[in-house]
Structure formats: C-alpha cells, structure tokens
Amino acid sequence: MITTGTAAWWRITIALCLGSFMVFSNLYVTQPLLPMLATEFSVTPLQASYSLTLSTLTLGLSLLVYGPLSDVIGRKGLIVGSMCGAALTALLISQVSTFEQLLWLRGLQGVFLGGLPAIAVAYMADEFDADALMSAIGLYIAANSLGGIGGRLMGGFTGEHLGWGNAFLVVGMLGACTWMLVAWLLPAPRRFIARPFNLPSMGQDLISHLTNPLLIPAFLFGGLNFFVFINQYSFITFVLEADPYTLSPQFLGMLFLTYLSGTWGSTLSGKFSRRYGQANCMMVGSGLLMIGSLVTLIPWLATIVLGFLLNAFGFFFAHSSASAWVSRTAQHAKASASSLYLVFYYLGASTGGLYLNLFWQWQYWLGVVLGSLLVLAVTLALAAWLKHQTCKQQSRPSGRIAQESQSLS
C-alpha cells in the first residue's frame, strides 16, 4: 500500500486534486451569475438557481452509475473520459441563446461532472494505507473548496466584464487543459481488482450500504448539511445585490473566498479525526454551521462575511470527516459506498433550494436562516448518534465488535 509523503502518493493526490478543482469550478461557475441570468432571461430567482441545482441533481444521480461501473471496468478511464465530456459541455454552454438550452446542457454537464467525485475516494482507498487515505481525502476535499472558489471568482469577474457566456468559455478552456494534465499525471491503479459485471450483486451492494446502521446516518448527515450550506450562498447573492449592499457580480463572486476557511477546515479534519474521532468532528462542524448562520443575521457586510467564513469551515470540516467515515466503515464495494454518500450529498444540494425558498418567500433571509437551523439540528443529532454507536462498540469485547462489523456489512 502507498504511504503518506511518497512520490506515488503525491502524484496521485495532486492529479485527483487538480481534477477536483476542474470539476467544482465548472459546477459552481454559475452561482455568482444568478442575478445576471435572472435579468438576462427574465426568470425568477428560483428559476435562475436551476442552472446550478439541475447540474447538482444530474451529478448526484450519475454517481449511482459511475461508482458500481468503476468497480467493474476500472477507475482511470472513467475519470479521464468524464472530465473530457465536462470540459466540452462547458464550451457548448458558452454559445447558447435561450435559458432552456442552458438548462439542458447544464443537466448534461452534471452527468459528466459526476465521474471524478464518484471514483476518486475509492481509487485512493484501493491504493493508500489508512493514514495516507485520511491525509489525501483532506487535501482532495480542500481542492473541492478551491475549485468552488475558483469557478465562482471566474464566473463573477468574467461575467461582469465579458458576459455570462464567456464565463463558461473560460472555465471550459481551463477544464480542457486540466483534463490533459490529469490524464498524464494519474497512474493506472495497481491494486484495483475488477469485479465481474453482476447487476443483482450491484443492487445487493447498494441495499447493504443503505441498511447499514453505521452508514445511513452518515449519508443523511452529508446530504442535509449540503442541503443547507450550498443553497444559503444562492439566496445571499440576491440579498447582497439589493440595497443597502448593491454588490456587482464580481464582488458577489468574491464572497466565495469564504470557502478558503473551508479549505483550511478540510486539511485539519484528518488530524483532528485521528485524535478525537470522526463523529466528534462531525458534531463540531454542524455546530459551527449553526453559529455561522446566526451571525449572518447581523445586517452588516462584515458580519455576513464572518458568518459564511464560519459556515464554510464547519461544513468542510464535517464533510471531510463524514466522507472518511464512510470509506473506513464500508467493508466491501467501497466505490459504491462513496457514491451513495455523494448521491445523498448532491441530492441535498439540488433540493435544498426548493425547501429554503419557502422560508425566503415568508421572511426573506431571516426565514432562510430559521429554515437552515431546523435542518442543522437534525444533522447534529445524527452525528451525536454515530458518536453514541462508536462509544458502544468501544466498550464491547473486540471479538464481538468484529462479529457485529461483519454482520453490518
């Protein structure tokens, strides 16, 4: 197994982090452009947000295919092929003339964008030892956040000065360059063992993960946290575009620099998870999301930014811990388990806007925060339950723990 800090570890980790940056810059380029798209195509804020939520929905659903398929035909080919499709689709989006065309292509792009997220953690789990895996996952999720920042900054600055279409052109060209670099850097897996294609067996794998009492709470935890976190950013752009803030698209894009605290949180998660346990870190992350959401109610730009800094740190700290929990807990078909976690994760992102829009229509941003706190209370309870289960297992004889672990898998 590959250990932390070796040349092979760095090559694989850098390749997957670059791919992650490309995927998430393409996914989130549209978010600072939402007010511009609403004006350009004469649609409502909720309809404009479909340019993001449709991509996250199709990305999430595609994970159900990519994860099991990679267990059969291998990892690298699917990663590289899906990245190529995502870059080409971004270039096509830059040329559309109607909102309907934009939505169709964003939905297709989401399918391509799902390839790397579905497979990357399973690739690392095959090749790395336990410590190397936890360290790499922290860096990989940090790259997720950097990609989100980069895409939104490119969207905001390019959109304001050159138009929203050229924002997609820029990320598409950058994506094409990154795709070629990843294809060169990423080695073919050495420890991967292909499984024969067996549709009933794949279904049984998914069912076993969904009925594992140590996995399903983690799936729900990731999905519900993202349900709130990503859609808060969509609604806050309409708050900050209006009086008294009147921020332009490029400055709305700069709001997403708050993701940098999430990058820091991701890199710290591995160290703190090893020391304090992943369930404890998940609880801390949810708690910080609740505190940050409350801070944004203070009607100053500085405190809104502070609140989102806390939110991003807490979210990515918790997300990294939950993702590692799933990889460690799944005893078989790890790609399927990781894919299921991400299915919940992205389904949460694609449906949270509909839920928070009800609160937005009721009390605008105050309503969004109140709706968020209701969901975050649930995620905090889920993390506490996983902590309780961990403590129960640690208090039992090792033989019984092993027996129960086998029965859960």
Backbone torsions as a table, in degrees:
resi	resn	phi	psi	omega
1	MET	NA	145.9	-179.4
2	ILE	-77.3	134.6	-178.6
3	THR	-103.2	164.0	-177.6
4	THR	-61.6	136.6	172.2
5	GLY	88.3	-8.1	178.0
6	THR	-74.6	165.5	-179.5
7	ALA	-61.0	-40.2	179.6
8	ALA	-65.0	-39.5	179.4
9	TRP	-62.6	-44.8	-178.7
10	TRP	-65.9	-41.0	-177.5
11	ARG	-63.5	-45.8	179.7
12	ILE	-66.4	-45.5	-177.3
13	THR	-63.5	-43.3	179.8
14	ILE	-64.7	-42.6	-179.9
15	ALA	-61.1	-46.1	-178.2
16	LEU	-71.2	-31.9	176.4
17	CYS	-68.5	-40.1	175.9
18	LEU	-62.7	-43.2	177.2
19	GLY	-62.6	-40.3	177.6
20	SER	-61.7	-43.1	177.9
21	PHE	-58.7	-43.7	-178.9
22	MET	-64.3	-45.0	-177.6
23	VAL	-61.3	-48.3	-172.4
24	PHE	-81.3	-22.6	172.1
25	SER	-68.6	-37.6	176.0
26	ASN	-68.7	-39.1	-177.3
27	LEU	-65.2	-43.2	-169.6
28	TYR	-101.9	6.1	-179.4
29	VAL	-58.8	-28.6	-174.5
30	THR	-78.1	-17.3	-168.7
31	GLN	-64.5	-45.0	177.0
32	PRO	-72.9	-9.2	-179.9
33	LEU	-91.1	-0.7	-173.6
34	LEU	-57.4	-48.3	177.1
35	PRO	-60.3	-37.2	179.0
36	MET	-66.0	-42.2	178.4
37	LEU	-66.3	-38.3	178.5
38	ALA	-61.2	-40.5	178.7
39	THR	-73.3	-45.0	-176.3
40	GLU	-60.7	-42.1	-174.4
41	PHE	-106.8	6.8	178.2
42	SER	54.7	53.1	178.3
43	VAL	-121.6	165.4	-179.7
44	THR	-77.6	163.9	175.5
45	PRO	-54.8	-41.1	179.5
46	LEU	-64.4	-42.6	179.1
47	GLN	-65.5	-39.5	177.1
48	ALA	-60.2	-36.3	-178.4
49	SER	-67.9	-15.6	177.2
50	TYR	-62.7	-24.2	178.3
51	SER	-64.8	-20.4	172.6
52	LEU	-98.1	-48.3	-172.3
53	THR	-68.7	-29.8	177.6
54	LEU	-66.6	-39.5	177.8
55	SER	-65.5	-42.3	179.6
56	THR	-67.5	-33.0	178.3
57	LEU	-65.8	-51.0	-178.8
58	THR	-68.2	-32.7	174.4
59	LEU	-60.5	-47.8	-178.5
60	GLY	-61.6	-43.8	-179.6
61	LEU	-67.6	-34.5	-179.4
62	SER	-65.1	-23.5	-179.7
63	LEU	-63.0	-28.7	178.2
64	LEU	-64.1	-22.9	178.9
65	VAL	-94.4	-48.8	-174.2
66	TYR	-60.7	-45.1	-175.9
67	GLY	-60.1	-58.5	178.2
68	PRO	-61.5	-37.3	-179.3
69	LEU	-63.6	-37.8	179.6
70	SER	-68.1	-26.1	175.2
71	ASP	-67.7	-21.3	-176.8
72	VAL	-97.3	-49.8	-171.3
73	ILE	-104.6	-5.9	178.2
74	GLY	111.5	170.0	-170.9
75	ARG	-96.6	-51.1	-166.9
76	LYS	-64.2	-44.4	-176.9
77	GLY	-58.4	-41.2	179.2
78	LEU	-68.0	-39.2	178.9
79	ILE	-61.2	-51.4	-175.5
80	VAL	-68.0	-42.8	-179.6
81	GLY	-63.8	-41.8	-179.7
82	SER	-68.0	-36.0	177.3
83	MET	-63.3	-39.4	178.1
84	CYS	-61.5	-45.6	178.7
85	GLY	-61.6	-39.1	180.0
86	ALA	-64.6	-41.5	-179.7
87	ALA	-66.4	-43.8	179.9
88	LEU	-63.9	-38.4	-179.8
89	THR	-65.7	-38.7	177.4
90	ALA	-59.9	-39.9	178.8
91	LEU	-65.1	-36.7	177.6
92	LEU	-68.1	-38.8	-179.3
93	ILE	-60.8	-33.4	-178.2
94	SER	-63.5	-14.4	-175.6
95	GLN	-106.8	2.4	-175.5
96	VAL	-73.9	158.9	-178.8
97	SER	-121.3	-9.3	179.7
98	THR	-129.3	157.2	179.8
99	PHE	-66.5	-34.8	178.8
100	GLU	-63.2	-42.5	176.9
101	GLN	-62.3	-41.8	178.9
102	LEU	-59.5	-44.7	-178.5
103	LEU	-66.1	-41.5	178.8
104	TRP	-60.1	-46.5	-178.1
105	LEU	-71.5	-33.1	175.9
106	ARG	-66.5	-35.8	175.5
107	GLY	-64.1	-43.1	177.4
108	LEU	-64.8	-41.0	179.3
109	GLN	-61.0	-38.3	178.1
110	GLY	-58.4	-36.6	177.8
111	VAL	-61.5	-45.2	178.9
112	PHE	-68.4	-37.9	-178.0
113	LEU	-65.5	-18.7	-178.2
114	GLY	-74.1	-14.9	-173.6
115	GLY	-60.7	-54.4	-176.1
116	LEU	-68.0	-47.0	179.2
117	PRO	-59.4	-31.7	-178.5
118	ALA	-70.6	-28.1	-167.5
119	ILE	-111.8	-27.0	-168.6
120	ALA	-57.0	-48.5	-176.7
121	VAL	-66.7	-37.6	177.5
122	ALA	-66.1	-38.4	175.6
123	TYR	-57.8	-48.3	-179.6
124	MET	-65.6	-39.4	-179.8
125	ALA	-63.4	-32.7	176.5
126	ASP	-68.1	-39.6	-167.9
127	GLU	-96.8	-29.2	-171.1
128	PHE	-100.8	152.2	169.3
129	ASP	-76.6	177.1	-170.0
130	ALA	-60.7	-46.1	-179.5
131	ASP	-66.8	-41.6	179.1
132	ALA	-63.6	-36.6	179.3
133	LEU	-64.0	-47.0	-178.0
134	MET	-64.3	-40.0	178.4
135	SER	-66.1	-41.9	-178.3
136	ALA	-67.9	-38.1	179.7
137	ILE	-63.4	-39.9	177.4
138	GLY	-59.4	-44.8	178.8
139	LEU	-68.1	-38.9	-179.4
140	TYR	-62.8	-44.0	179.7
141	ILE	-72.3	-29.7	171.9
142	ALA	-61.3	-39.3	176.9
143	ALA	-65.0	-33.7	173.4
144	ASN	-54.5	-49.2	-176.7
145	SER	-67.7	-38.0	178.1
146	LEU	-65.8	-37.1	175.5
147	GLY	-63.9	-41.1	176.2
148	GLY	-61.2	-42.0	177.4
149	ILE	-63.5	-50.1	-176.2
150	GLY	-60.2	-44.2	180.0
151	GLY	-63.4	-42.0	-179.0
152	ARG	-70.0	-37.9	176.7
153	LEU	-65.8	-44.4	177.3
154	MET	-62.5	-40.6	178.3
155	GLY	-62.9	-46.8	-177.3
156	GLY	-65.7	-50.3	-175.9
157	PHE	-71.4	-46.1	-179.6
158	THR	-68.1	-40.1	-179.7
159	GLY	-61.1	-42.8	-178.2
160	GLU	-67.3	-39.6	-172.5
161	HIS	-94.9	-28.5	-175.0
162	LEU	-123.6	-6.0	-179.7
163	GLY	101.5	155.3	-174.4
164	TRP	-65.1	-31.9	-179.3
165	GLY	-63.0	-39.4	179.6
166	ASN	-71.1	-22.0	174.1
167	ALA	-63.2	-42.3	176.8
168	PHE	-68.9	-33.6	177.6
169	LEU	-62.7	-42.5	-179.7
170	VAL	-64.2	-49.0	-178.4
171	VAL	-68.2	-30.2	177.1
172	GLY	-66.7	-42.3	178.8
173	MET	-67.4	-42.5	176.5
174	LEU	-63.1	-39.3	178.5
175	GLY	-62.6	-38.8	179.2
176	ALA	-64.3	-40.8	177.6
177	CYS	-65.3	-42.4	-179.6
178	THR	-65.9	-39.6	177.7
179	TRP	-56.0	-45.4	179.9
180	MET	-65.8	-38.1	179.7
181	LEU	-66.3	-43.0	179.2
182	VAL	-65.7	-40.2	178.5
183	ALA	-58.9	-34.1	179.4
184	TRP	-79.5	-41.9	-173.8
185	LEU	-75.4	-41.8	-169.1
186	LEU	-75.1	118.4	178.9
187	PRO	-77.5	158.7	172.7
188	ALA	-66.9	137.9	-179.3
189	PRO	-59.1	141.0	179.4
190	ARG	-97.8	-28.5	-175.0
191	ARG	-103.0	0.7	-179.6
192	PHE	-68.1	132.5	175.2
193	ILE	-118.1	113.7	-177.8
194	ALA	-65.8	142.6	175.0
195	ARG	-104.6	143.4	177.1
196	PRO	-63.2	147.3	179.5
197	PHE	-69.0	119.6	-177.8
198	ASN	-147.0	96.2	-174.9
199	LEU	-59.3	-44.0	176.7
200	PRO	-60.2	-38.0	178.8
201	SER	-65.6	-39.9	177.2
202	MET	-61.7	-42.0	177.5
203	GLY	-62.9	-38.9	177.9
204	GLN	-65.5	-37.7	177.0
205	ASP	-60.2	-47.3	-179.5
206	LEU	-62.7	-41.7	-179.7
207	ILE	-65.0	-40.8	-179.6
208	SER	-64.2	-37.5	177.0
209	HIS	-67.7	-40.4	-177.7
210	LEU	-71.6	-18.5	178.2
211	THR	-104.5	3.7	177.7
212	ASN	-79.8	116.0	-175.8
213	PRO	-68.0	-8.6	175.3
214	LEU	-98.8	-5.9	179.0
215	LEU	-107.9	-44.0	-174.6
216	ILE	-59.7	-37.8	176.4
217	PRO	-64.5	-33.5	178.0
218	ALA	-69.1	-39.0	175.8
219	PHE	-58.9	-47.9	-179.7
220	LEU	-65.0	-38.4	179.8
221	PHE	-58.8	-51.1	-179.3
222	GLY	-63.6	-42.7	-178.4
223	GLY	-65.5	-43.3	-177.2
224	LEU	-73.1	-34.7	175.8
225	ASN	-62.9	-44.2	-179.6
226	PHE	-71.6	-31.4	174.1
227	PHE	-48.6	-41.9	-178.7
228	VAL	-88.3	-52.3	-167.5
229	PHE	-58.5	-54.0	-172.8
230	ILE	-69.9	-33.8	-177.6
231	ASN	-79.0	-21.5	170.9
232	GLN	-59.4	-39.7	179.1
233	TYR	-62.7	-38.2	180.0
234	SER	-63.7	-44.0	-177.8
235	PHE	-74.0	-32.5	-178.5
236	ILE	-68.6	-24.6	177.6
237	THR	-63.2	-34.4	178.6
238	PHE	-75.6	-29.2	174.1
239	VAL	-66.5	-47.1	-173.7
240	LEU	-79.1	-17.9	175.5
241	GLU	-75.0	-28.1	-175.2
242	ALA	-89.9	175.6	174.9
243	ASP	-63.1	145.7	4.3
244	PRO	-92.7	7.6	-172.6
245	TYR	-89.7	-44.1	177.6
246	THR	45.9	51.7	179.4
247	LEU	-80.8	141.7	177.3
248	SER	-82.2	168.2	-178.7
249	PRO	-54.7	-38.2	-178.5
250	GLN	-67.2	-34.0	177.9
251	PHE	-78.9	-29.7	171.5
252	LEU	-62.9	-39.0	176.5
253	GLY	-62.3	-34.3	-179.3
254	MET	-69.7	-20.6	175.3
255	LEU	-56.9	-30.7	-175.9
256	PHE	-77.2	-1.0	168.4
257	LEU	-63.7	-17.0	175.2
258	THR	-61.7	-19.0	175.5
259	TYR	-61.5	-20.4	179.4
260	LEU	-59.5	-33.6	176.0
261	SER	-67.2	-30.0	174.8
262	GLY	-68.0	-37.0	175.0
263	THR	-58.8	-44.3	177.6
264	TRP	-63.3	-44.7	179.6
265	GLY	-60.5	-39.0	179.4
266	SER	-64.3	-43.8	-178.2
267	THR	-69.2	-28.2	178.5
268	LEU	-80.2	-20.0	-170.7
269	SER	-63.3	-39.5	-179.4
270	GLY	-61.5	-45.4	179.9
271	LYS	-62.3	-46.8	-177.4
272	PHE	-72.9	-32.2	177.6
273	SER	-64.9	-40.3	178.4
274	ARG	-64.7	-33.1	-175.5
275	ARG	-86.7	-42.0	-172.0
276	TYR	-113.1	-9.7	-178.8
277	GLY	97.9	143.3	-176.2
278	GLN	-67.3	-36.6	-179.3
279	ALA	-63.9	-40.3	177.2
280	ASN	-62.1	-41.1	179.0
281	CYS	-66.0	-35.4	176.7
282	MET	-64.3	-39.9	177.6
283	MET	-64.2	-44.2	179.4
284	VAL	-61.5	-43.1	-179.7
285	GLY	-61.5	-43.8	178.1
286	SER	-64.5	-39.4	178.4
287	GLY	-62.3	-41.0	178.5
288	LEU	-66.6	-34.9	175.6
289	LEU	-62.0	-39.3	178.8
290	MET	-66.8	-44.2	-179.9
291	ILE	-64.1	-46.1	-179.6
292	GLY	-61.2	-39.8	178.7
293	SER	-61.6	-40.6	178.4
294	LEU	-66.4	-37.4	-179.6
295	VAL	-62.7	-33.2	-178.6
296	THR	-67.0	-12.3	178.3
297	LEU	-74.1	-17.8	175.5
298	ILE	-72.1	118.4	-166.6
299	PRO	-80.2	53.1	172.7
300	TRP	-123.6	144.5	-179.8
301	LEU	-59.7	-40.5	-178.4
302	ALA	-62.9	-40.6	-178.9
303	THR	-74.7	-30.7	174.7
304	ILE	-64.0	-43.9	177.3
305	VAL	-62.5	-43.6	178.2
306	LEU	-59.3	-43.5	179.1
307	GLY	-60.0	-41.0	179.2
308	PHE	-73.6	-27.6	172.1
309	LEU	-62.6	-44.5	177.8
310	LEU	-64.9	-42.6	179.9
311	ASN	-59.8	-46.8	-177.0
312	ALA	-65.6	-42.6	177.9
313	PHE	-60.7	-49.5	-177.2
314	GLY	-63.7	-42.2	-177.5
315	PHE	-63.8	-51.6	-175.6
316	PHE	-72.3	-29.5	173.4
317	PHE	-61.2	-45.0	-180.0
318	ALA	-71.6	-42.3	-177.5
319	HIS	-63.0	-43.3	178.3
320	SER	-61.7	-41.6	-178.9
321	SER	-67.5	-41.5	-179.5
322	ALA	-67.9	-40.0	178.7
323	SER	-62.8	-43.3	177.9
324	ALA	-66.3	-36.2	177.1
325	TRP	-58.0	-45.4	-178.8
326	VAL	-63.8	-45.9	-179.3
327	SER	-62.9	-37.8	-178.6
328	ARG	-75.4	-36.2	-173.1
329	THR	-80.0	-36.2	-179.7
330	ALA	-64.6	126.3	-177.1
331	GLN	-94.8	-10.4	179.5
332	HIS	-156.2	164.3	178.5
333	ALA	45.3	56.3	-174.3
334	LYS	-63.0	-34.6	177.7
335	ALA	-62.7	-38.9	178.0
336	SER	-65.5	-40.1	178.9
337	ALA	-64.8	-45.9	178.4
338	SER	-63.3	-38.6	178.8
339	SER	-64.9	-41.3	178.5
340	LEU	-62.5	-41.6	176.7
341	TYR	-57.3	-45.0	-177.8
342	LEU	-73.0	-27.7	173.1
343	VAL	-60.3	-49.5	176.6
344	PHE	-60.5	-40.7	-177.6
345	TYR	-59.7	-50.2	-176.4
346	TYR	-82.1	-27.7	171.4
347	LEU	-64.0	-36.3	174.2
348	GLY	-60.5	-45.7	-180.0
349	ALA	-61.7	-39.0	-174.1
350	SER	-80.7	-17.4	-179.6
351	THR	-107.3	-17.3	-177.4
352	GLY	-62.0	-31.5	179.5
353	GLY	-63.9	-38.2	178.3
354	LEU	-64.0	-41.9	179.0
355	TYR	-66.2	-50.5	-176.6
356	LEU	-69.7	-24.9	177.7
357	ASN	-62.3	-32.3	176.3
358	LEU	-61.3	-41.8	179.4
359	PHE	-73.7	-33.8	176.2
360	TRP	-62.4	-43.9	178.4
361	GLN	-64.6	-27.5	-178.4
362	TRP	-80.8	-55.9	-174.3
363	GLN	-137.6	25.7	179.4
364	TYR	53.0	-133.2	-172.7
365	TRP	-65.7	-36.2	175.8
366	LEU	-58.1	-42.0	178.0
367	GLY	-63.9	-40.5	178.6
368	VAL	-59.9	-43.2	-179.7
369	VAL	-65.5	-43.7	179.6
370	LEU	-63.3	-42.8	176.5
371	GLY	-62.3	-36.4	178.1
372	SER	-64.9	-43.2	-177.3
373	LEU	-63.5	-34.6	177.9
374	LEU	-60.8	-43.8	-178.7
375	VAL	-72.0	-40.7	-178.0
376	LEU	-66.0	-28.7	174.7
377	ALA	-63.1	-35.0	177.5
378	VAL	-68.1	-43.8	-179.4
379	THR	-65.6	-35.9	176.6
380	LEU	-63.1	-40.1	178.6
381	ALA	-66.7	-38.0	178.2
382	LEU	-63.5	-43.4	178.4
383	ALA	-64.9	-39.0	177.9
384	ALA	-63.7	-36.6	178.5
385	TRP	-65.6	-42.5	177.1
386	LEU	-63.2	-37.6	175.4
387	LYS	-61.4	-43.5	179.1
388	HIS	-61.3	-42.8	179.5
389	GLN	-65.3	-37.5	177.4
390	THR	-63.1	-44.4	179.4
391	CYS	-63.6	-38.4	178.6
392	LYS	-63.1	-42.9	-179.7
393	GLN	-67.8	-38.4	-179.2
394	GLN	-67.4	-22.6	-178.6
395	SER	-88.1	-3.1	-178.2
396	ARG	-100.8	159.9	177.0
397	PRO	-59.9	145.9	-174.1
398	SER	-60.0	-34.7	179.5
399	GLY	-63.9	-40.2	179.9
400	ARG	-69.8	-36.3	177.7
401	ILE	-60.3	-45.4	-179.3
402	ALA	-62.5	-40.7	179.9
403	GLN	-63.2	-42.6	-179.2
404	GLU	-68.7	-37.6	179.5
405	SER	-61.0	-40.3	178.0
406	GLN	-66.4	-38.7	-178.8
407	SER	-69.4	-26.6	179.9
408	LEU	-79.6	-22.7	-174.8
409	SER	-89.0	NA	NA
